[in-house]
Amino acid sequence: MGVGGVRPNAGAGITREAPARLLFVSALALDPPFLRVAEILGRRYDLDVHVVAPDRYAIPPVYHTSGVFSAGTAAPPRSMLHVHYLHANRDDVERFGFERPAFNTLVRSIRPTHIWIHGEFWEGITNQVLRRYSWSRRPKIIAYAAINHQTRGCKLLQSQPPFVSRTRLSQLWLWPRLDGVSACSSKARDCARRMGLPQSVPVSVNYLPAFGPEEADRDPSEWPWSEPDRFVIGFAGLLNEQKGWRVLLAQWCSCRRVSSS
């Protein structure tokens, strides 16, 4: 079974067409676990994988000691991944995406058959991609949903000028172009619907691309979930001080001391 019409490798001796082309776009595209997922998808489904990342992006130090992802701090790209660096539009890639001429030139040269956006379905990168392909059903486009605290979406009609929300008009035009949304939780899925994501866009709840450290090479189905003496500690959310990841680690160390005594 394949993803988005792409079949896994079928074995030697079979004549194949040119590989499908996956475009992975994200402000955090250089995070090693994300690159690992892109690599797995490329190998499993025989995809030619292109990664698009901002040439500079500020991040919490827990991701990288320098506090920034950039071409200079990134690890050498894996051999099968083609990494492209673009400058952010108005220096804010999440709100405004990438500089339009460079982005359009790049996607014209790649001609992707599938696009995976690891960014919220309502953010600037997704809007840029959807505008680019608003008049075509190709390529297949998948975005992400993580926000879960919004109680309602933007209203179309307003009581004050300009009376009609341009943000909501843009959403009504662009969001139906999505072929799917990958939500990190059922609460994120429900929040996406409250924000106005149309029912015609399927939402799948999964944990992609949170596969763990970049060295991980075991399929999640092989992890010892069913062994009574094993347990897994997970963390959901941004890895910053406000989320309390240090408290989680301290409690884990405490559990280890108790279990060994």
Beta strands, then each sheet from edge to edge (+ up, - down):
strand 1: 20-25
strand 2: 47-54
strand 3: 56-58
strand 4: 68-70
strand 5: 81-86
strand 6: 114-120
strand 7: 140-145
strand 8: 180-183
strand 9: 203-205
sheet 1: 5+ 2+ 1+ 6+ 7+ 8+ 9+
sheet 2: 3+ 4-
end
